Amino acid sequence: MNGKEFDPGLENDGPLTCHDCQGGLQEYLDGTLAKKQSLRFFLHLRDCSDCQENHATMQGLFEMLDTLPACEVPADFDDAILASVPYASYKEMEPLRRERVPVYLEEHFLPQLVRSRVTRWSGLGVTIASVVAAVALDGPAWLPISAAVGLVPELLVRLQGLGRRVVSMGSAGRAES
Ligand SMILES: [Zn+2]
């Protein structure tokens, strides 16, 4: 039906109403109802001529559908559809086709200040200077900290890039399988 399993009041053991019976007839015919529910349908259908009629109609329809020959899809089906889509619309759908990544992996998730080349390079400069000072000059104890802080912008940008690559590799793998 709509992918949602029909539930004619599972907590309700009493007789089925006509409304619930109509709503779940397809599941009943498919045999996808739980045993107890199936029995409720059986009992209702035994006593209700209206629902019996619907049941018979639906069963007839299903049987007829089963006898229909399987339909072959023409070989050029995909091409025909693609050819019928104007290029402008295809372009417009670009954002939909693009790889979906979690928001924290999107570039603009990081503030422009962090992403900017100047910040990243200055950060690296601070790191290098701090390391040099710490090693060569036996500088103060906060030097390793400033060395680490200098790495942060570059590290964040690189981790994001790595994350995006992992995500798109993952979905490429899924698309292949
Ligand atoms: Zn009924």
Backbone and ligand atoms as CSV (ligand in chain L), in Angstrom:
chain,resi,resn,atom,element,x,y,z
A,1,MET,N,N,0.851,-1.188,0.000
A,1,MET,CA,C,0.000,0.000,0.000
A,1,MET,C,C,0.885,1.235,0.000
A,2,ASN,N,N,1.166,1.817,1.150
A,2,ASN,CA,C,2.049,2.983,1.164
A,2,ASN,C,C,3.325,2.685,1.948
A,3,GLY,N,N,3.640,1.407,2.095
A,3,GLY,CA,C,4.861,1.035,2.791
A,3,GLY,C,C,4.685,0.986,4.287
A,4,LYS,N,N,3.625,1.623,4.791
A,4,LYS,CA,C,3.400,1.609,6.231
A,4,LYS,C,C,2.520,0.412,6.546
A,5,GLU,N,N,2.913,-0.323,7.553
A,5,GLU,CA,C,2.139,-1.511,7.857
A,5,GLU,C,C,0.800,-1.126,8.453
A,6,PHE,N,N,-0.240,-1.708,7.937
A,6,PHE,CA,C,-1.563,-1.391,8.450
A,6,PHE,C,C,-1.730,-2.017,9.824
A,7,ASP,N,N,-2.270,-1.234,10.728
A,7,ASP,CA,C,-2.429,-1.706,12.087
A,7,ASP,C,C,-3.857,-1.456,12.551
A,8,PRO,N,N,-4.737,-2.443,12.377
A,8,PRO,CA,C,-6.120,-2.245,12.779
A,8,PRO,C,C,-6.269,-2.367,14.290
A,9,GLY,N,N,-5.690,-1.435,14.999
A,9,GLY,CA,C,-5.825,-1.394,16.450
A,9,GLY,C,C,-5.324,-2.659,17.113
A,10,LEU,N,N,-4.010,-2.831,17.112
A,10,LEU,CA,C,-3.433,-4.081,17.623
A,10,LEU,C,C,-3.798,-4.346,19.070
A,11,GLU,N,N,-3.960,-3.244,19.827
A,11,GLU,CA,C,-4.265,-3.452,21.254
A,11,GLU,C,C,-5.727,-3.842,21.427
A,12,ASN,N,N,-6.466,-3.693,20.327
A,12,ASN,CA,C,-7.891,-3.976,20.362
A,12,ASN,C,C,-8.140,-5.403,19.842
A,13,ASP,N,N,-8.669,-6.250,20.700
A,13,ASP,CA,C,-8.925,-7.634,20.287
A,13,ASP,C,C,-10.330,-7.836,19.753
A,14,GLY,N,N,-11.161,-6.810,19.950
A,14,GLY,CA,C,-12.580,-6.957,19.623
A,14,GLY,C,C,-12.838,-7.101,18.145
A,15,PRO,N,N,-14.105,-7.177,17.778
A,15,PRO,CA,C,-14.449,-7.321,16.361
A,15,PRO,C,C,-13.967,-6.127,15.547
A,16,LEU,N,N,-13.623,-6.375,14.321
A,16,LEU,CA,C,-13.119,-5.343,13.415
A,16,LEU,C,C,-14.287,-4.474,12.941
A,17,THR,N,N,-14.037,-3.192,12.786
A,17,THR,CA,C,-15.070,-2.353,12.161
A,17,THR,C,C,-14.922,-2.480,10.645
A,18,CYS,N,N,-15.989,-2.119,9.923
A,18,CYS,CA,C,-15.933,-2.172,8.465
A,18,CYS,C,C,-14.805,-1.264,7.954
A,19,HIS,N,N,-14.675,-0.108,8.594
A,19,HIS,CA,C,-13.656,0.861,8.167
A,19,HIS,C,C,-12.263,0.241,8.254
A,20,ASP,N,N,-11.957,-0.388,9.400
A,20,ASP,CA,C,-10.642,-1.025,9.562
A,20,ASP,C,C,-10.472,-2.183,8.601
A,21,CYS,N,N,-11.560,-2.890,8.363
A,21,CYS,CA,C,-11.495,-4.040,7.460
A,21,CYS,C,C,-11.136,-3.583,6.048
A,22,GLN,N,N,-11.795,-2.497,5.584
A,22,GLN,CA,C,-11.501,-1.972,4.239
A,22,GLN,C,C,-10.039,-1.540,4.161
A,23,GLY,N,N,-9.598,-0.877,5.242
A,23,GLY,CA,C,-8.236,-0.338,5.236
A,23,GLY,C,C,-7.166,-1.407,5.183
A,24,GLY,N,N,-7.460,-2.596,5.694
A,24,GLY,CA,C,-6.419,-3.615,5.776
A,24,GLY,C,C,-6.626,-4.798,4.848
A,25,LEU,N,N,-7.600,-4.658,3.956
A,25,LEU,CA,C,-7.905,-5.806,3.084
A,25,LEU,C,C,-6.708,-6.265,2.258
A,26,GLN,N,N,-5.955,-5.288,1.767
A,26,GLN,CA,C,-4.818,-5.656,0.914
A,26,GLN,C,C,-3.798,-6.481,1.701
A,27,GLU,N,N,-3.514,-6.016,2.936
A,27,GLU,CA,C,-2.573,-6.761,3.778
A,27,GLU,C,C,-3.117,-8.154,4.090
A,28,TYR,N,N,-4.433,-8.208,4.316
A,28,TYR,CA,C,-5.044,-9.505,4.604
A,28,TYR,C,C,-4.854,-10.452,3.423
A,29,LEU,N,N,-5.098,-9.930,2.227
A,29,LEU,CA,C,-4.955,-10.757,1.026
A,29,LEU,C,C,-3.488,-11.122,0.771
A,30,ASP,N,N,-2.599,-10.183,1.092
A,30,ASP,CA,C,-1.164,-10.451,0.911
A,30,ASP,C,C,-0.656,-11.460,1.933
A,31,GLY,N,N,-1.422,-11.653,3.004
A,31,GLY,CA,C,-0.990,-12.558,4.070
A,31,GLY,C,C,0.110,-11.966,4.919
A,32,THR,N,N,0.159,-10.628,4.999
A,32,THR,CA,C,1.231,-10.008,5.778
A,32,THR,C,C,0.774,-9.610,7.175
A,33,LEU,N,N,-0.471,-9.896,7.514
A,33,LEU,CA,C,-0.958,-9.548,8.856
A,33,LEU,C,C,-0.537,-10.604,9.866
A,34,ALA,N,N,-0.403,-10.178,11.125
A,34,ALA,CA,C,-0.130,-11.134,12.194
A,34,ALA,C,C,-1.335,-12.077,12.309
A,35,LYS,N,N,-1.062,-13.263,12.835
A,35,LYS,CA,C,-2.081,-14.308,12.897
A,35,LYS,C,C,-3.379,-13.826,13.552
A,36,LYS,N,N,-3.192,-13.132,14.677
A,36,LYS,CA,C,-4.357,-12.681,15.437
A,36,LYS,C,C,-5.183,-11.689,14.625
A,37,GLN,N,N,-4.469,-10.781,13.934
A,37,GLN,CA,C,-5.163,-9.783,13.113
A,37,GLN,C,C,-5.866,-10.459,11.940
A,38,SER,N,N,-5.193,-11.399,11.363
A,38,SER,CA,C,-5.736,-12.123,10.229
A,38,SER,C,C,-7.059,-12.809,10.629
A,39,LEU,N,N,-7.061,-13.335,11.829
A,39,LEU,CA,C,-8.264,-14.003,12.342
A,39,LEU,C,C,-9.400,-13.002,12.505
A,40,ARG,N,N,-9.085,-11.790,12.941
A,40,ARG,CA,C,-10.120,-10.758,13.073
A,40,ARG,C,C,-10.743,-10.442,11.720
A,41,PHE,N,N,-9.901,-10.394,10.693
A,41,PHE,CA,C,-10.429,-10.137,9.343
A,41,PHE,C,C,-11.315,-11.295,8.899
A,42,PHE,N,N,-10.811,-12.496,9.150
A,42,PHE,CA,C,-11.558,-13.679,8.745
A,42,PHE,C,C,-12.948,-13.672,9.382
A,43,LEU,N,N,-12.989,-13.364,10.693
A,43,LEU,CA,C,-14.268,-13.372,11.405
A,43,LEU,C,C,-15.196,-12.267,10.894
A,44,HIS,N,N,-14.616,-11.100,10.625
A,44,HIS,CA,C,-15.453,-10.004,10.144
A,44,HIS,C,C,-16.004,-10.328,8.753
A,45,LEU,N,N,-15.134,-10.847,7.905
A,45,LEU,CA,C,-15.546,-11.136,6.530
A,45,LEU,C,C,-16.621,-12.228,6.499
A,46,ARG,N,N,-16.548,-13.140,7.472
A,46,ARG,CA,C,-17.523,-14.226,7.516
A,46,ARG,C,C,-18.933,-13.659,7.733
A,47,ASP,N,N,-18.997,-12.560,8.512
A,47,ASP,CA,C,-20.310,-12.054,8.905
A,47,ASP,C,C,-20.771,-10.823,8.142
A,48,CYS,N,N,-19.856,-10.135,7.427
A,48,CYS,CA,C,-20.219,-8.843,6.834
A,48,CYS,C,C,-20.253,-8.952,5.312
A,49,SER,N,N,-21.459,-8.826,4.757
A,49,SER,CA,C,-21.590,-9.038,3.306
A,49,SER,C,C,-20.947,-7.893,2.518
A,50,ASP,N,N,-21.000,-6.674,3.080
A,50,ASP,CA,C,-20.380,-5.536,2.382
A,50,ASP,C,C,-18.888,-5.787,2.176
A,51,CYS,N,N,-18.237,-6.160,3.264
A,51,CYS,CA,C,-16.792,-6.383,3.191
A,51,CYS,C,C,-16.469,-7.623,2.365
A,52,GLN,N,N,-17.352,-8.616,2.414
A,52,GLN,CA,C,-17.163,-9.811,1.573
A,52,GLN,C,C,-17.085,-9.405,0.102
A,53,GLU,N,N,-17.985,-8.495,-0.253
A,53,GLU,CA,C,-18.045,-8.048,-1.637
A,53,GLU,C,C,-16.720,-7.373,-2.037
A,54,ASN,N,N,-16.280,-6.474,-1.179
A,54,ASN,CA,C,-15.009,-5.785,-1.440
A,54,ASN,C,C,-13.849,-6.764,-1.522
A,55,HIS,N,N,-13.886,-7.722,-0.605
A,55,HIS,CA,C,-12.840,-8.737,-0.565
A,55,HIS,C,C,-12.787,-9.501,-1.883
A,56,ALA,N,N,-13.974,-9.869,-2.364
A,56,ALA,CA,C,-14.041,-10.632,-3.616
A,56,ALA,C,C,-13.542,-9.789,-4.790
A,57,THR,N,N,-13.937,-8.517,-4.794
A,57,THR,CA,C,-13.510,-7.634,-5.883
A,57,THR,C,C,-11.996,-7.495,-5.910
A,58,MET,N,N,-11.448,-7.256,-4.715
A,58,MET,CA,C,-10.004,-7.042,-4.632
A,58,MET,C,C,-9.242,-8.308,-5.001
A,59,GLN,N,N,-9.771,-9.437,-4.533
A,59,GLN,CA,C,-9.114,-10.709,-4.847
A,59,GLN,C,C,-9.122,-10.953,-6.355
A,60,GLY,N,N,-10.256,-10.632,-6.970
A,60,GLY,CA,C,-10.363,-10.789,-8.423
A,60,GLY,C,C,-9.356,-9.911,-9.148
A,61,LEU,N,N,-9.213,-8.691,-8.632
A,61,LEU,CA,C,-8.281,-7.748,-9.242
A,61,LEU,C,C,-6.843,-8.261,-9.134
A,62,PHE,N,N,-6.510,-8.751,-7.959
A,62,PHE,CA,C,-5.158,-9.280,-7.748
A,62,PHE,C,C,-4.876,-10.451,-8.683
A,63,GLU,N,N,-5.889,-11.328,-8.802
A,63,GLU,CA,C,-5.689,-12.503,-9.653
A,63,GLU,C,C,-5.492,-12.085,-11.107
A,64,MET,N,N,-6.276,-11.060,-11.502
A,64,MET,CA,C,-6.145,-10.574,-12.872
A,64,MET,C,C,-4.749,-9.968,-13.090
A,65,LEU,N,N,-4.293,-9.185,-12.092
A,65,LEU,CA,C,-2.970,-8.569,-12.206
A,65,LEU,C,C,-1.878,-9.626,-12.326
A,66,ASP,N,N,-2.080,-10.742,-11.586
A,66,ASP,CA,C,-1.081,-11.806,-11.623
A,66,ASP,C,C,-0.971,-12.433,-13.006
A,67,THR,N,N,-2.073,-12.403,-13.766
A,67,THR,CA,C,-2.039,-13.057,-15.077
A,67,THR,C,C,-1.443,-12.154,-16.156
A,68,LEU,N,N,-1.272,-10.854,-15.846
A,68,LEU,CA,C,-0.720,-9.952,-16.862
A,68,LEU,C,C,0.722,-10.323,-17.167
A,69,PRO,N,N,1.098,-10.291,-18.461
A,69,PRO,CA,C,2.489,-10.619,-18.797
A,69,PRO,C,C,3.441,-9.532,-18.282
A,70,ALA,N,N,4.640,-9.932,-17.911
A,70,ALA,CA,C,5.641,-8.964,-17.472
A,70,ALA,C,C,5.996,-8.072,-18.647
A,71,CYS,N,N,6.190,-6.800,-18.337
A,71,CYS,CA,C,6.402,-5.824,-19.391
A,71,CYS,C,C,7.894,-5.553,-19.549
A,72,GLU,N,N,8.388,-5.678,-20.766
A,72,GLU,CA,C,9.805,-5.396,-21.035
A,72,GLU,C,C,10.020,-3.885,-21.140
A,73,VAL,N,N,11.059,-3.392,-20.481
A,73,VAL,CA,C,11.391,-1.978,-20.614
A,73,VAL,C,C,12.193,-1.803,-21.898
A,74,PRO,N,N,11.794,-0.860,-22.769
A,74,PRO,CA,C,12.550,-0.660,-24.016
A,74,PRO,C,C,14.012,-0.337,-23.723
A,75,ALA,N,N,14.894,-0.767,-24.592
A,75,ALA,CA,C,16.329,-0.602,-24.354
A,75,ALA,C,C,16.725,0.869,-24.259
A,76,ASP,N,N,16.008,1.738,-25.003
A,76,ASP,CA,C,16.412,3.151,-25.020
A,76,ASP,C,C,15.609,3.978,-24.016
A,77,PHE,N,N,15.012,3.301,-23.020
A,77,PHE,CA,C,14.132,3.984,-22.063
A,77,PHE,C,C,14.858,5.123,-21.337
A,78,ASP,N,N,16.028,4.817,-20.762
A,78,ASP,CA,C,16.787,5.838,-20.021
A,78,ASP,C,C,17.158,7.008,-20.926
A,79,ASP,N,N,17.636,6.680,-22.124
A,79,ASP,CA,C,18.057,7.729,-23.053
A,79,ASP,C,C,16.884,8.626,-23.418
A,80,ALA,N,N,15.723,7.989,-23.622
A,80,ALA,CA,C,14.546,8.755,-24.020
A,80,ALA,C,C,14.166,9.735,-22.908
A,81,ILE,N,N,14.245,9.291,-21.665
A,81,ILE,CA,C,13.904,10.178,-20.551
A,81,ILE,C,C,14.917,11.311,-20.458
A,82,LEU,N,N,16.186,10.948,-20.528
A,82,LEU,CA,C,17.224,11.979,-20.418
A,82,LEU,C,C,17.083,13.004,-21.540
A,83,ALA,N,N,16.760,12.518,-22.749
A,83,ALA,CA,C,16.646,13.421,-23.889
A,83,ALA,C,C,15.471,14.379,-23.720
A,84,SER,N,N,14.469,13.939,-22.937
A,84,SER,CA,C,13.283,14.782,-22.788
A,84,SER,C,C,13.455,15.837,-21.700
A,85,VAL,N,N,14.540,15.738,-20.920
A,85,VAL,CA,C,14.785,16.742,-19.882
A,85,VAL,C,C,15.632,17.862,-20.479
A,86,PRO,N,N,15.126,19.084,-20.476
A,86,PRO,CA,C,15.918,20.185,-21.035
A,86,PRO,C,C,17.196,20.387,-20.220
A,87,TYR,N,N,18.248,20.793,-20.913
A,87,TYR,CA,C,19.538,20.948,-20.248
A,87,TYR,C,C,19.470,21.952,-19.104
A,88,ALA,N,N,18.651,23.013,-19.268
A,88,ALA,CA,C,18.536,24.037,-18.226
A,88,ALA,C,C,18.020,23.429,-16.922
A,89,SER,N,N,17.011,22.558,-17.027
A,89,SER,CA,C,16.474,21.928,-15.826
A,89,SER,C,C,17.510,21.013,-15.199
A,90,TYR,N,N,18.234,20.316,-16.068
A,90,TYR,CA,C,19.279,19.418,-15.587
A,90,TYR,C,C,20.304,20.203,-14.772
A,91,LYS,N,N,20.663,21.391,-15.293
A,91,LYS,CA,C,21.620,22.248,-14.587
A,91,LYS,C,C,21.045,22.698,-13.242
A,92,GLU,N,N,19.760,23.020,-13.247
A,92,GLU,CA,C,19.124,23.502,-12.026
A,92,GLU,C,C,19.146,22.457,-10.924
A,93,MET,N,N,19.165,21.190,-11.299
A,93,MET,CA,C,19.133,20.125,-10.305
A,93,MET,C,C,20.523,19.812,-9.734
A,94,GLU,N,N,21.508,20.562,-10.182
A,94,GLU,CA,C,22.890,20.342,-9.748
A,94,GLU,C,C,23.016,20.209,-8.210
A,95,PRO,N,N,22.407,21.138,-7.435
A,95,PRO,CA,C,22.560,21.018,-5.984
A,95,PRO,C,C,22.015,19.702,-5.444
A,96,LEU,N,N,21.008,19.144,-6.113
A,96,LEU,CA,C,20.430,17.882,-5.651
A,96,LEU,C,C,21.367,16.720,-5.931
A,97,ARG,N,N,22.068,16.814,-7.070
A,97,ARG,CA,C,22.960,15.711,-7.435
A,97,ARG,C,C,24.245,15.732,-6.631
A,98,ARG,N,N,24.603,16.943,-6.181
A,98,ARG,CA,C,25.897,17.053,-5.515
A,98,ARG,C,C,25.934,16.181,-4.260
A,99,GLU,N,N,27.138,15.766,-3.967
A,99,GLU,CA,C,27.367,14.895,-2.815
A,99,GLU,C,C,26.823,15.523,-1.537
A,100,ARG,N,N,26.074,14.767,-0.796
A,100,ARG,CA,C,25.589,15.259,0.485
A,100,ARG,C,C,26.602,14.905,1.563
A,101,VAL,N,N,27.066,15.920,2.286
A,101,VAL,CA,C,27.971,15.654,3.401
A,101,VAL,C,C,27.362,16.279,4.646
A,102,PRO,N,N,27.695,15.724,5.832
A,102,PRO,CA,C,27.208,16.324,7.070
A,102,PRO,C,C,27.617,17.789,7.139
A,103,VAL,N,N,26.790,18.604,7.798
A,103,VAL,CA,C,26.989,20.052,7.760
A,103,VAL,C,C,28.361,20.451,8.312
A,104,TYR,N,N,28.885,19.701,9.286
A,104,TYR,CA,C,30.174,20.093,9.860
A,104,TYR,C,C,31.330,19.802,8.903
A,105,LEU,N,N,31.042,19.093,7.803
A,105,LEU,CA,C,32.090,18.854,6.807
A,105,LEU,C,C,32.007,19.852,5.651
A,106,GLU,N,N,30.943,20.658,5.640
A,106,GLU,CA,C,30.843,21.658,4.582
A,106,GLU,C,C,31.820,22.786,4.853
A,107,GLU,N,N,32.375,23.333,3.757
A,107,GLU,CA,C,33.442,24.315,3.898
A,107,GLU,C,C,33.030,25.524,4.726
A,108,HIS,N,N,31.790,25.996,4.492
A,108,HIS,CA,C,31.404,27.231,5.174
A,108,HIS,C,C,31.043,27.007,6.634
A,109,PHE,N,N,31.133,25.764,7.107
A,109,PHE,CA,C,30.892,25.501,8.527
A,109,PHE,C,C,31.980,26.172,9.374
A,110,LEU,N,N,33.214,26.214,8.824
A,110,LEU,CA,C,34.299,26.913,9.515
A,110,LEU,C,C,34.215,28.398,9.183
A,111,PRO,N,N,34.432,29.261,10.174
A,111,PRO,CA,C,34.404,30.697,9.889
A,111,PRO,C,C,35.454,31.053,8.839
A,112,GLN,N,N,35.134,32.054,8.019
A,112,GLN,CA,C,36.047,32.490,6.963
A,112,GLN,C,C,37.428,32.801,7.543
A,113,LEU,N,N,37.431,33.372,8.752
A,113,LEU,CA,C,38.696,33.755,9.387
A,113,LEU,C,C,39.614,32.541,9.560
A,114,VAL,N,N,39.003,31.402,9.922
A,114,VAL,CA,C,39.802,30.189,10.128
A,114,VAL,C,C,40.275,29.628,8.791
A,115,ARG,N,N,39.372,29.713,7.769
A,115,ARG,CA,C,39.699,29.111,6.483
A,115,ARG,C,C,40.712,29.927,5.704
A,116,SER,N,N,40.811,31.194,6.013
A,116,SER,CA,C,41.630,32.050,5.154
A,116,SER,C,C,43.087,31.602,5.181
A,117,ARG,N,N,43.709,31.743,4.013
A,117,ARG,CA,C,45.084,31.320,3.841
A,117,ARG,C,C,46.000,32.045,4.819
A,118,VAL,N,N,45.716,33.337,5.007
A,118,VAL,CA,C,46.556,34.154,5.888
A,118,VAL,C,C,46.561,33.571,7.299
A,119,THR,N,N,45.353,33.249,7.799
A,119,THR,CA,C,45.264,32.686,9.148
A,119,THR,C,C,46.023,31.370,9.245
A,120,ARG,N,N,45.800,30.520,8.227
A,120,ARG,CA,C,46.420,29.192,8.293
A,120,ARG,C,C,47.942,29.302,8.241
A,121,TRP,N,N,48.428,30.166,7.320
A,121,TRP,CA,C,49.879,30.293,7.196
A,121,TRP,C,C,50.484,30.982,8.409
A,122,SER,N,N,49.762,31.992,8.932
A,122,SER,CA,C,50.279,32.643,10.146
A,122,SER,C,C,50.330,31.630,11.280
A,123,GLY,N,N,49.294,30.804,11.341
A,123,GLY,CA,C,49.248,29.775,12.388
A,123,GLY,C,C,50.455,28.860,12.280
A,124,LEU,N,N,50.714,28.417,11.034
A,124,LEU,CA,C,51.864,27.536,10.828
A,124,LEU,C,C,53.158,28.256,11.193
A,125,GLY,N,N,53.203,29.552,10.869
A,125,GLY,CA,C,54.381,30.356,11.226
A,125,GLY,C,C,54.588,30.383,12.732
A,126,VAL,N,N,53.484,30.595,13.443
A,126,VAL,CA,C,53.554,30.609,14.909
A,126,VAL,C,C,54.073,29.263,15.420
A,127,THR,N,N,53.543,28.183,14.831
A,127,THR,CA,C,53.954,26.843,15.254
A,127,THR,C,C,55.456,26.650,15.044
A,128,ILE,N,N,55.900,26.984,13.820
A,128,ILE,CA,C,57.317,26.778,13.512
A,128,ILE,C,C,58.202,27.623,14.433
A,129,ALA,N,N,57.800,28.882,14.586
A,129,ALA,CA,C,58.590,29.770,15.448
A,129,ALA,C,C,58.637,29.241,16.874
A,130,SER,N,N,57.474,28.753,17.337
A,130,SER,CA,C,57.416,28.256,18.713
A,130,SER,C,C,58.291,27.026,18.891
A,131,VAL,N,N,58.226,26.122,17.892
A,131,VAL,CA,C,59.025,24.893,17.987
A,131,VAL,C,C,60.511,25.247,17.989
A,132,VAL,N,N,60.884,26.127,17.057
A,132,VAL,CA,C,62.285,26.530,16.980
A,132,VAL,C,C,62.733,27.157,18.303
A,133,ALA,N,N,61.887,28.067,18.806
A,133,ALA,CA,C,62.249,28.751,20.049
A,133,ALA,C,C,62.359,27.760,21.190
A,134,ALA,N,N,61.413,26.807,21.244
A,134,ALA,CA,C,61.400,25.849,22.349
A,134,ALA,C,C,62.646,24.971,22.306
A,135,VAL,N,N,63.023,24.530,21.087
A,135,VAL,CA,C,64.166,23.617,20.955
A,135,VAL,C,C,65.487,24.369,21.140
A,136,ALA,N,N,65.616,25.474,20.371
A,136,ALA,CA,C,66.917,26.133,20.309
A,136,ALA,C,C,67.184,27.006,21.524
A,137,LEU,N,N,66.147,27.674,21.981
A,137,LEU,CA,C,66.395,28.686,23.008
A,137,LEU,C,C,65.961,28.238,24.390
A,138,ASP,N,N,65.431,27.008,24.468
A,138,ASP,CA,C,64.939,26.545,25.760
A,138,ASP,C,C,63.980,27.595,26.347
A,139,GLY,N,N,62.978,27.963,25.507
A,139,GLY,CA,C,62.066,29.051,25.847
A,139,GLY,C,C,61.095,28.693,26.957
A,140,PRO,N,N,60.194,29.610,27.236
A,140,PRO,CA,C,59.235,29.412,28.318
A,140,PRO,C,C,58.281,28.237,28.059
A,141,ALA,N,N,57.601,27.824,29.110
A,141,ALA,CA,C,56.785,26.607,29.065
A,141,ALA,C,C,55.560,26.735,28.165
A,142,TRP,N,N,55.123,27.952,27.846
A,142,TRP,CA,C,53.913,28.082,27.014
A,142,TRP,C,C,54.203,27.897,25.530
A,143,LEU,N,N,55.482,27.756,25.158
A,143,LEU,CA,C,55.808,27.629,23.731
A,143,LEU,C,C,55.157,26.401,23.067
A,144,PRO,N,N,55.196,25.227,23.724
A,144,PRO,CA,C,54.516,24.081,23.089
A,144,PRO,C,C,53.027,24.346,22.882
A,145,ILE,N,N,52.445,25.120,23.811
A,145,ILE,CA,C,51.015,25.431,23.675
A,145,ILE,C,C,50.777,26.315,22.460
A,146,SER,N,N,51.594,27.342,22.298
A,146,SER,CA,C,51.388,28.218,21.147
A,146,SER,C,C,51.703,27.471,19.855
A,147,ALA,N,N,52.633,26.514,19.931
A,147,ALA,CA,C,52.921,25.690,18.751
A,147,ALA,C,C,51.684,24.896,18.356
A,148,ALA,N,N,51.001,24.340,19.356
A,148,ALA,CA,C,49.806,23.537,19.084
A,148,ALA,C,C,48.673,24.418,18.567
A,149,VAL,N,N,48.479,25.577,19.200
A,149,VAL,CA,C,47.395,26.476,18.801
A,149,VAL,C,C,47.599,26.938,17.358
A,150,GLY,N,N,48.857,27.198,16.980
A,150,GLY,CA,C,49.144,27.634,15.615
A,150,GLY,C,C,48.709,26.605,14.579
A,151,LEU,N,N,48.711,25.344,14.968
A,151,LEU,CA,C,48.347,24.266,14.026
A,151,LEU,C,C,46.847,24.155,13.814
A,152,VAL,N,N,46.055,24.705,14.751
A,152,VAL,CA,C,44.620,24.434,14.755
A,152,VAL,C,C,43.901,24.789,13.445
A,153,PRO,N,N,44.070,26.014,12.900
A,153,PRO,CA,C,43.311,26.331,11.679
A,153,PRO,C,C,43.613,25.375,10.525
A,154,GLU,N,N,44.915,25.122,10.281
A,154,GLU,CA,C,45.307,24.233,9.189
A,154,GLU,C,C,44.734,22.833,9.427
A,155,LEU,N,N,44.826,22.393,10.676
A,155,LEU,CA,C,44.358,21.053,11.031
A,155,LEU,C,C,42.850,20.918,10.792
A,156,LEU,N,N,42.092,21.937,11.198
A,156,LEU,CA,C,40.631,21.906,11.023
A,156,LEU,C,C,40.268,21.807,9.542
A,157,VAL,N,N,40.918,22.644,8.725
A,157,VAL,CA,C,40.611,22.657,7.296
A,157,VAL,C,C,40.955,21.304,6.680
A,158,ARG,N,N,42.110,20.751,7.080
A,158,ARG,CA,C,42.522,19.464,6.506
A,158,ARG,C,C,41.611,18.324,6.957
A,159,LEU,N,N,41.210,18.352,8.223
A,159,LEU,CA,C,40.321,17.298,8.730
A,159,LEU,C,C,38.984,17.326,7.993
A,160,GLN,N,N,38.499,18.543,7.742
A,160,GLN,CA,C,37.249,18.675,6.990
A,160,GLN,C,C,37.380,18.058,5.610
A,161,GLY,N,N,38.473,18.414,4.930
A,161,GLY,CA,C,38.698,17.890,3.582
A,161,GLY,C,C,38.755,16.376,3.601
A,162,LEU,N,N,39.465,15.850,4.597
A,162,LEU,CA,C,39.593,14.399,4.729
A,162,LEU,C,C,38.216,13.771,4.963
A,163,GLY,N,N,37.437,14.407,5.854
A,163,GLY,CA,C,36.096,13.908,6.149
A,163,GLY,C,C,35.242,13.857,4.898
A,164,ARG,N,N,35.315,14.931,4.081
A,164,ARG,CA,C,34.515,14.963,2.854
A,164,ARG,C,C,34.910,13.834,1.919
A,165,ARG,N,N,36.241,13.599,1.848
A,165,ARG,CA,C,36.701,12.542,0.944
A,165,ARG,C,C,36.207,11.169,1.426
A,166,VAL,N,N,36.278,10.964,2.752
A,166,VAL,CA,C,35.825,9.677,3.303
A,166,VAL,C,C,34.344,9.481,3.011
A,167,VAL,N,N,33.545,10.541,3.205
A,167,VAL,CA,C,32.110,10.445,2.965
A,167,VAL,C,C,31.813,10.127,1.497
A,168,SER,N,N,32.524,10.827,0.569
A,168,SER,CA,C,32.187,10.585,-0.838
A,168,SER,C,C,32.716,9.245,-1.300
A,169,MET,N,N,33.826,8.780,-0.691
A,169,MET,CA,C,34.293,7.429,-1.021
A,169,MET,C,C,33.273,6.405,-0.563
A,170,GLY,N,N,32.718,6.648,0.633
A,170,GLY,CA,C,31.718,5.733,1.178
A,170,GLY,C,C,30.503,5.633,0.287
A,171,SER,N,N,30.013,6.800,-0.200
A,171,SER,CA,C,28.803,6.739,-1.010
A,171,SER,C,C,29.122,6.212,-2.408
A,172,ALA,N,N,30.344,6.442,-2.889
A,172,ALA,CA,C,30.712,5.857,-4.182
A,172,ALA,C,C,30.700,4.337,-4.069
A,173,GLY,N,N,31.198,3.830,-2.937
A,173,GLY,CA,C,31.217,2.392,-2.710
A,173,GLY,C,C,29.810,1.828,-2.682
A,174,ARG,N,N,28.900,2.596,-2.017
A,174,ARG,CA,C,27.511,2.137,-1.944
A,174,ARG,C,C,26.877,2.124,-3.327
A,175,ALA,N,N,27.224,3.152,-4.148
A,175,ALA,CA,C,26.597,3.235,-5.467
A,175,ALA,C,C,27.047,2.072,-6.343
A,176,GLU,N,N,28.294,1.611,-6.139
A,176,GLU,CA,C,28.803,0.520,-6.964
A,176,GLU,C,C,28.144,-0.808,-6.616
A,177,SER,N,N,27.930,-1.013,-5.329
A,177,SER,CA,C,27.429,-2.307,-4.901
A,177,SER,C,C,25.960,-2.487,-5.249
L,1,ZN,ZN,ZN,-17.623,-4.995,7.152
